[in-house]
Amino acid sequence: MINEETKTKLQVMGMEEFADGIESQQRAGTFDAIPFEQRFDNLVDYVYEAKYQKKIETLRRRAKLRFPSADVRDIYYEGRAITKELIANLSTCNYMFSHIDISIEGRVVNK
């Protein structure tokens, strides 16, 4: 495992994810069997994903959404005039590049 001094330095630099990624690699047990370059690539991927997820969570919190965990995959379509294909198309946000305005109204339905 990585020593406490290195962990502290990574925290001071705002790179806690690197320490977590290294420890994750070491726990996997194949740490010594994988070449350094591949371990480094995996570490960079791990850190990138961790920082990306952290950014998304920060943006969600700052948006103060009414339903922050809402997901288009959970939409109830039965008895509505919308289709799964329409929502899938809208969820890509491609309409913004075509300068098309949309307005969606609705209400929350408990299943």
N, C-alpha and C positions, 0 to 999 in steps of 0.2 A: 504494500500500500504506500501511497505517497505521504511524505512526512508532514508534520504540522506546520513547520516553517514555510514549506512550499505552498501549503493550503492557504496560510495567512497571506502570503504574497499575492497569490491568485485572487483572493478576496479583496485585497487592497486595490488591485488593478481592475476589479469588476469582472473577473473571469472565473467565477465559482464553477461555471459549467465545465470548464476544462478539468478541474479536479474531480468533479462527478463523473465525467466521461472516462478519465484514466482509471478511476476506481471501478467503474463498470466493466472496463476491459479486463482488469486484473481479476475481478470476480468471475468472469466468464471462463477462466482457466486455460484459454488458448493464447494468452498474452505473449508467451515466449515463442510460440510456433508460427506466429504471423510476422511477416517482414515489417520493419519499421515504417516504411512508406505507406503500407496498407493500414497499419494501426493509426498512423497520423491522419490519413484520409478518413477513416472511420471516426476518429476523434473530431475532426473538423465538421463532418456531417452531424454528429451528435450535438456539438455546440451550436451549430447553425439552427438545427431544429429546436433546441431548447430556447434559444434567444427569439426565434420566430414565434413560438408558442407563447412566450412571456410577453412579447409585443402585442399579440392578438388579445391576450387577457387584459393587458393594460388598456387597449383601445375599447374593449367591451365595457370595462369598468367606467372609463371616462365618458362613454356614450350614454350611460345611465338608462339603458334600454329597459322597457317594461318587462320583457321576457328575455333576459340575456342568454338563456340556454335554448332558445327557440331554434328549430332546425327545419329546413324545407322538406326534409325526408319524413317529418312527422305530421305533415298536413293531412287533414281529413277531407277527402274529395267527394264522398258519397252525398248525393243530393245537392251538389253545387254546380254552378255553371262554369267551372274551371277544370282543366285537365292537368294531369301530371306532366305532360309534355310542355304545356304552356308555362307552368311554374319552373320546370327544368330550364327552359329557354330563357326566362326572365332572370333566373338565378345566375346566369353567366354574365349578366350586365352588358351584353353586346348592344342593347338598345341605346346605351349612352353614346357609343361611338357613331350611331346613326342620328344623334340629336333628337331622339324621340322621347317625349314625356309620357310617363305612365302614372296612374293613380289607382291605388288598391284600397278598397274599403272592406271591412269585415268585422267579425266579432269572435271572441274566444268561445270555443265549444268544448265543454268537458266531455271526455269520452266515457 
